[in-house]
Amino acid sequence: MSPLLLLVLHTTLPVLDEAKVDAWAQRVSSRCRTPGLAVAVVLGDQTLAKGYGLADVESKRPVDAEHTRFALASVTKTVTAAAVLQAVREGKLELHTKLDRTVQGVALPASLTLHQLLTHTSGLDDSLIGAAARSPAALQPLSTFLAAHPPVSIARPGALWSYSNRNYSLAGLALEQASGEPFARYVQRHLLAPLGLEHSGFGPASDGDTLATVYDVSPEGTTPAPWPWTNDVPAGGMNATASDMLRLLQALLGGAGLDGSVRAGLLDVQYRFHQQLPGMTYGLMEAEHAGHVVLMHEGNMGAVAALLYLVPKLKLGVFAAVNGGGEECDLVGLPHALIDAPEHHGVATGSFVQPEATLRALEGTYRTTRYPHATFEKVGVVVGLVREVEVRVQPDGTLGVGRGRYRGVGDGVFRQVDGEGRVAFRDGQLSNGAATTYVRVPWYAALTLHRVAMVACLMVLLITAIFGTVAAVWRFVRRREAALPLVRRVRLTSVLLAVGSLAFVGGLAAPFFGPMGPSWLLYGVPVTVQAVLLLPYALAALASATIWWAVATWRRRAGSLFGRIGYSLVGLTGVTFITWLWYWHLVGPA
């Protein structure tokens, strides 16, 4: 090899600079206040596995790269995909065979395949309810968990990209039933052991290993938090040390221990929303950074976070995990610091002229698919937990998508005017890559409409509860009664409807503002909340009675005109409120 070529290679290939890793770890520890970090880096034939900070604050136990296990959260999905592909190689599973013929105990769509599960194109909904366990002893077998929390279809298989933990749990169940072994045991025997991952698993640590204590962090300090044991084991239940993840990175980047067909399934894109957008492999999502194609998977579960990041062209692999701070920690900043290339922003060129009518047809509000659709968790949309973007044609002919401006560069494809971002539209859907798809919201589902309706209903019901109660007390003290029993009945149902509706809102909201916040959902729906969710049935009966008797007061001209208008308004408000609750799945067991 000529000296000139050696010089070119030396100046273009990145070098693993441990000082950069140390500097990043210091920044992350300072900004997100995580007690401990685990890091593994592969860059060509250079490797690094290192621990930073404390695995346990109380005992001052430091993070040990060889023996301190961190929760992987959704990075587990990459390992699950590898295990499924291993079973495919062994002939136990097929990627494109309909699963409803082979998977037992769970009702599945007729055309569902493993390929669709592993690429999140199954059309199955997600839910966090009951996903967690308070201890390893409380974990449910995968088949039991899925039977109790069956997947719900929100779209035809193959028609919609929608991230769902159920996809990988069902893939794990298919693996269990095809292999005749529990999921965790199969992965341990057929994947982790051959790769030399002896300090990884799905349960409590063993063989001298310890689990990194999980902490909730705040400006006031750290507080121990529960370890994220999950019944959704194939979707997020693995733990591992930095050294073991280093071995996995090496295998993914061409090292020994991983069959070529398995590696190809993990590194080759299997799904794209559009050919000009990043796609998804089995278990990893494609992205771009500094001109390089990236394959990655992030994991966030409460206070813990993890990242697996590959740049195959550079032979770069990065793993990072924290035991506190969660998604506030900038884990992706580590590989970005190691890729020694400046940030640059191009300008959209070669624009594809599209008629204004075509652009106008794309306008609307688009909502991400990444939220539970079929349970009362759906109400997270109303309180702003689910992202929406507005698409509007701009005066200069560009398309405004959120805060960015985009110009057409192909049929249905747009590039950011002052950057390198791209988006594409298809069948009422919007995507900027494998990890995000938005669906256009119909007028009746518009967030503004529902928020206004909710506030208006609550205002009417609050006024009714206050003035109705005060009026009832005043009549009792003054010993005055309505002339007709009909008026007394409609007054009573109006007040009970108003008070009951407000009690429902308070009873449902209270757990979310408790010490656990919304995370209590992970352990299932408490009996008290289940009881609250039954209250709308009584409210529906009260609303019906109020309208019935309000109509009767009009027919008989009973009471005052103002009173008849008020009773009618309260009854209609009650019906509107119940309809609103039904739309957001806040009525009954759902």
Residue pairs with C-beta under 8 A, 6 or more apart in sequence:
13 44
13 314
14 43
14 314
14 316
14 338
14 339
14 340
15 43
15 46
15 340
16 41
16 43
16 44
16 46
16 47
16 48
16 338
17 338
18 48
18 50
20 337
20 338
21 39
21 41
21 48
21 50
21 334
21 337
21 338
23 337
24 333
24 334
24 337
25 37
25 39
25 52
25 53
27 330
27 333
28 34
28 37
28 322
28 325
28 329
28 330
28 331
28 333
29 37
29 52
29 53
31 328
31 329
31 330
32 217
32 322
32 324
32 325
32 326
32 328
32 329
32 330
33 217
33 218
33 219
33 222
33 324
33 325
34 53
34 215
34 217
34 322
34 323
34 324
34 325
34 329
35 53
35 54
35 55
35 57
35 213
35 215
35 217
35 222
35 323
35 324
36 51
36 52
36 53
36 54
36 55
36 62
36 63
36 68
36 212
36 322
36 323
36 324
37 51
37 52
37 53
37 63
37 320
37 321
37 322
38 50
38 51
38 52
38 63
38 65
38 68
38 70
38 212
38 241
38 242
38 245
38 319
38 320
38 321
38 322
39 48
39 49
39 50
39 51
39 52
39 65
39 242
39 318
39 319
39 320
39 334
40 47
40 48
40 49
40 50
40 65
40 242
40 243
40 245
40 246
40 249
40 317
40 318
40 319
40 320
41 47
41 48
41 49
41 246
41 249
41 316
41 317
41 318
41 319
41 334
41 338
42 246
42 249
42 250
42 253
42 315
42 316
42 317
42 318
43 314
43 315
43 316
43 317
43 338
44 314
44 315
47 246
47 250
48 246
49 65
49 66
49 242
49 243
49 245
49 246
50 65
50 242
51 62
51 63
51 64
51 65
51 68
51 242
52 63
53 62
53 63
54 60
54 61
54 62
54 63
55 61
55 62
55 63
55 64
55 68
55 210
55 212
55 213
55 323
56 210
56 212
56 213
57 213
57 215
57 222
58 213
58 224
61 210
63 212
64 241
65 241
65 242
65 243
66 199
66 241
66 242
66 243
67 199
67 208
67 209
67 210
67 241
68 209
68 210
68 211
68 212
68 241
68 242
69 199
69 200
69 201
69 205
69 209
69 210
69 211
69 212
69 239
69 240
69 241
70 212
70 239
70 240
70 241
70 242
70 304
70 306
70 321
70 322
70 323
71 211
71 212
71 214
71 227
71 228
71 238
71 239
71 299
71 301
71 304
71 306
71 321
71 323
72 79
72 236
72 238
72 239
72 240
72 299
72 306
72 321
73 228
73 236
73 299
73 300
73 301
73 304
73 305
73 306
74 165
74 235
74 236
74 297
74 298
74 299
74 300
74 301
74 306
75 238
75 297
75 298
75 299
75 306
75 307
75 308
75 319
76 168
76 233
76 234
76 235
76 236
76 237
76 238
76 299
77 168
77 234
77 235
77 236
77 283
77 297
78 266
78 283
78 284
78 297
78 308
79 187
79 191
79 192
79 238
79 248
79 283
80 168
80 171
80 172
80 187
80 234
80 235
80 283
81 118
81 168
81 171
81 265
81 266
81 281
81 282
81 283
81 284
82 191
82 258
82 262
82 266
82 283
83 175
83 183
83 186
83 187
83 190
83 191
84 93
84 114
84 118
84 171
84 172
84 174
84 175
84 282
85 261
85 262
85 265
85 266
85 282
86 190
86 191
86 259
86 262
87 93
87 175
87 178
87 179
87 186
87 190
88 94
88 95
88 114
88 261
88 265
89 259
89 261
89 262
90 190
92 175
92 178
92 179
93 114
93 174
93 175
93 178
94 114
95 113
95 114
95 115
95 118
96 113
96 114
96 115
97 113
97 114
98 110
98 111
98 112
98 113
99 108
99 112
99 113
99 114
99 117
99 170
99 174
100 107
100 108
100 109
100 110
100 112
102 174
102 177
102 178
103 170
103 173
103 174
103 177
104 177
105 143
105 146
105 147
105 173
106 143
106 146
106 147
106 150
106 151
106 170
106 173
107 150
108 151
108 170
109 122
109 123
109 124
109 153
109 156
109 157
111 156
111 157
111 158
112 122
112 124
112 157
113 157
114 171
114 174
115 121
115 270
116 122
116 123
116 157
116 158
116 167
117 124
117 167
117 168
117 170
117 171
117 174
118 167
118 168
118 171
118 270
118 282
118 283
119 161
119 270
119 271
119 280
119 282
120 161
120 162
120 163
120 164
120 167
120 271
120 280
121 157
121 158
121 159
121 160
121 161
121 162
121 271
122 151
122 157
122 162
122 164
122 166
122 167
122 170
123 153
123 154
123 155
123 156
123 157
123 158
123 159
123 160
123 162
124 151
124 152
124 153
124 154
124 162
124 164
124 166
124 167
124 170
125 151
125 152
125 153
125 154
125 162
125 164
125 166
125 372
125 373
125 374
126 162
126 163
126 164
126 165
126 166
126 370
126 371
126 372
127 149
127 166
127 372
127 374
127 375
127 377
128 372
128 377
128 521
128 522
129 149
129 375
129 377
129 521
129 522
129 524
129 525
130 145
130 148
130 149
130 231
130 522
130 523
130 524
130 525
131 149
131 165
131 230
131 231
131 232
131 522
132 226
132 228
132 229
132 230
132 231
132 522
132 523
133 139
133 140
133 229
133 230
133 231
133 523
134 226
134 229
134 523
135 229
136 203
136 204
136 229
138 229
139 229
139 230
139 231
139 233
140 148
140 231
141 182
142 169
142 172
142 173
142 176
142 182
142 183
142 231
142 233
142 234
143 173
143 176
145 169
145 231
145 232
146 166
146 169
146 170
146 173
151 164
151 166
151 170
152 373
152 374
154 160
154 162
154 373
154 374
155 162
159 427
160 369
160 429
160 437
160 439
161 271
161 273
161 280
161 369
161 431
161 434
161 437
162 369
162 370
162 437
163 369
163 370
163 435
165 232
165 235
165 236
166 232
166 235
167 235
168 232
168 234
168 235
169 232
169 233
169 234
169 235
171 234
172 183
172 233
172 234
172 235
173 183
173 234
175 183
175 186
175 234
176 182
176 183
176 186
179 186
181 189
183 202
183 233
183 234
184 201
184 202
184 203
184 233
184 237
187 202
188 201
188 202
191 197
192 198
192 200
192 201
192 244
194 257
195 247
195 248
195 251
195 257
195 258
196 244
196 247
196 257
197 240
197 244
197 247
197 248
198 207
198 244
199 207
199 209
199 240
199 241
199 243
199 244
200 238
200 239
200 240
200 241
200 244
200 245
201 238
201 239
201 240
202 233
202 237
202 238
202 239
204 211
205 211
205 239
209 241
211 227
211 239
212 323
213 224
213 323
214 224
214 225
214 226
214 227
214 228
214 302
214 303
214 304
214 323
214 324
215 222
215 223
215 224
215 225
215 303
215 323
215 324
216 222
216 223
216 224
216 225
216 302
216 303
216 324
217 223
217 303
217 324
217 325
222 324
225 302
225 303
225 324
228 236
228 301
228 302
228 304
229 237
230 236
230 237
230 301
236 299
236 301
240 248
242 319
242 321
245 308
245 319
246 319
247 255
247 257
248 308
248 319
249 308
249 310
249 317
249 318
249 319
250 317
251 257
251 258
251 263
252 258
252 263
252 266
252 267
252 310
252 317
253 310
253 312
253 315
253 316
253 317
254 263
254 315
265 281
265 282
265 283
266 281
266 282
266 283
266 284
266 295
267 281
267 284
267 295
267 310
267 312
268 281
269 279
269 280
269 281
269 286
270 279
270 280
270 281
270 282
271 279
271 280
271 434
272 278
272 279
272 280
272 434
273 279
273 424
273 426
273 429
273 431
273 433
273 434
273 437
274 412
274 413
274 424
274 426
274 431
276 409
276 410
276 413
276 422
276 424
277 413
277 422
277 423
277 424
277 431
277 432
277 433
277 434
278 285
278 286
278 287
278 288
278 433
278 434
278 435
279 286
279 433
279 434
280 286
280 434
280 435
281 295
283 297
284 295
284 296
284 297
284 308
284 310
285 295
285 296
285 297
285 433
285 434
285 435
286 293
286 294
286 295
286 433
286 434
287 293
287 294
287 295
287 296
287 433
287 434
287 435
288 294
288 420
289 311
289 335
289 336
289 339
290 336
290 339
290 341
290 342
290 343
290 344
291 341
292 311
292 313
292 314
292 339
292 341
293 311
293 312
293 313
294 309
294 310
294 311
294 335
295 309
295 310
295 311
295 312
296 307
296 308
296 309
296 310
296 332
297 307
297 308
298 305
298 306
298 307
298 331
298 332
299 305
299 306
299 307
300 326
300 327
301 326
302 326
302 519
303 323
303 324
303 325
303 326
304 321
304 322
304 323
304 324
304 326
305 321
305 322
305 325
305 326
305 327
305 329
305 331
306 319
306 320
306 321
306 322
306 331
307 318
307 319
307 320
307 321
307 331
307 332
307 334
308 317
308 318
308 319
309 316
309 317
309 318
309 319
309 332
309 334
309 335
310 316
310 317
310 318
311 317
311 335
311 339
314 339
316 335
316 338
316 339
318 334
318 335
318 338
320 331
320 334
321 331
322 329
322 331
345 418
345 419
345 420
346 419
346 420
347 417
347 418
348 406
348 407
348 409
348 415
348 416
348 417
350 409
351 407
351 408
351 409
352 408
352 409
352 410
352 411
352 413
353 408
354 408
356 393
356 397
359 393
359 397
359 399
359 408
360 393
362 391
362 399
362 425
363 391
363 392
363 393
364 390
364 391
364 440
364 441
365 388
365 389
365 390
365 391
365 440
365 441
365 446
365 447
366 388
366 389
366 390
366 391
366 429
366 430
366 438
366 439
366 440
366 441
367 381
367 386
367 387
367 388
367 438
367 439
367 441
367 445
368 386
368 387
368 388
368 436
368 437
368 438
369 437
369 438
369 439
370 386
370 436
371 377
371 378
371 380
371 381
371 385
371 386
372 378
372 380
374 585
374 590
375 585
375 590
376 533
376 584
376 585
376 586
376 590
377 521
378 584
378 585
379 584
379 585
379 586
380 386
381 447
381 584
382 447
382 450
382 451
382 454
382 584
387 438
388 438
388 441
388 447
389 401
389 402
389 430
389 438
390 400
390 401
390 402
391 399
391 400
391 401
391 430
392 399
392 400
393 399
393 400
394 400
394 405
396 405
397 407
398 405
398 406
398 407
398 417
399 405
399 406
399 407
399 408
399 414
400 406
401 414
401 423
401 430
404 416
404 417
404 419
404 421
405 416
405 417
405 418
406 414
406 415
406 416
406 417
406 421
406 422
406 423
407 414
407 415
407 417
408 414
409 415
409 422
412 424
412 425
412 426
413 422
413 423
413 424
414 422
414 423
414 424
414 425
415 421
415 422
416 422
421 432
422 432
422 433
423 430
423 431
423 432
424 430
424 431
424 432
428 439
428 440
429 437
429 438
429 439
429 440
430 437
430 438
430 439
430 440
431 437
431 438
441 447
443 449
450 580
450 583
450 584
453 576
453 580
454 580
456 573
457 501
457 573
457 576
457 577
457 580
458 501
458 502
458 505
460 498
460 569
460 570
460 573
461 497
461 498
461 501
461 502
461 570
461 573
461 574
461 577
462 498
462 502
464 494
464 495
464 497
464 498
464 566
464 570
465 495
465 498
465 499
465 502
468 491
468 494
468 495
468 498
469 495
469 499
471 491
472 491
472 495
474 480
475 481
481 488
482 488
482 491
482 559
483 558
484 556
484 558
484 559
486 549
486 552
486 553
486 556
486 558
487 553
487 558
487 559
487 563
489 545
489 549
490 546
490 549
490 550
490 552
490 553
490 567
491 567
493 542
493 545
493 546
493 549
494 546
494 566
494 567
494 570
494 571
496 542
497 539
497 542
497 543
497 546
497 570
497 571
497 574
498 570
500 535
500 538
500 539
500 542
501 539
501 574
501 577
503 535
504 532
504 535
504 536
504 539
507 528
507 529
507 532
507 535
508 529
508 532
508 533
508 586
511 520
511 526
511 528
511 529
512 518
514 520
520 526
525 533
530 589
533 586
533 587
533 588
533 589
533 590
534 588
536 578
536 581
536 582
536 586
536 587
536 588
537 587
537 588
539 574
539 577
539 578
540 574
540 578
540 587
542 574
543 571
543 574
543 575
543 577
543 578
544 575
546 567
546 570
546 571
546 574
547 568
547 571
547 572
547 574
547 575
549 567
550 564
550 567
550 568
550 570
550 571
551 568
552 558
553 559
553 563
553 564
553 567
554 564
554 568
558 564
559 567
578 587
581 587
